[in-house]
Amino acid sequence: MQKNHYESAFEAFLRISNIPYFSNRQDFRNRFKNGSSLKNFDFVISLPQQGNWIVDVKGRKFPGGSNKRHWKHWTTRDDLSGLLKWEKMLGDQFRGLFVFAYQICDDISPLPVENLFAWKKQLYAFIGVELHQYLGEVRLISPQWQTYEMPIRRFKTVARPFTDFISPEWFQKSKTNIP
């Protein structure tokens, strides 16, 4: 299955930054004998002396939707339960992380312009929230679609630029290798 442009932009950022990762097939779901299935994550990022992130990329526009709302950050029940199950199955060295890949669609951005990533004539801001922080304050926003989000004020306090989830030494070292 082809990745969407948000996931592709994030993967290009990882590759250009020399951040060790592997991507996972989204079109494949693990099926169990009881008939249930498990949603796959998008990436595993493995950082020396820091641990491993199980990443689920959520693509959003900034500002997004017909009301031009900022900071859209909803997830689905499947996203939440899948990432939590993977975290438990893979063990203590793996932590779940949502990366909201915001495609910048106006002259405002969640990050300073120098922290944006240009890819295929688009600008992206990568914002991360740890799974457990997200789960701790999530609320149902649509019973029909099984979508959830944190209160916006709380999201803005716990969400951080993705680069904050990488040790500064590692990120500075990797930036020197960009061609």
Secondary structure by P-SEA (a helix, b strand, c coil): ccccaaaaaaaaaaaaacccbbbbbccbbbbccccbbbbbbcbbbbbccccccbbbbbbbccccccccccccccccaaaaaaaaaaaaaacccbbbbbbbcccccccccccccccccccccbbbbbbbbcaaaaaacccccccccccccccaaaaaaacccccccccaaaaaaaaaacc
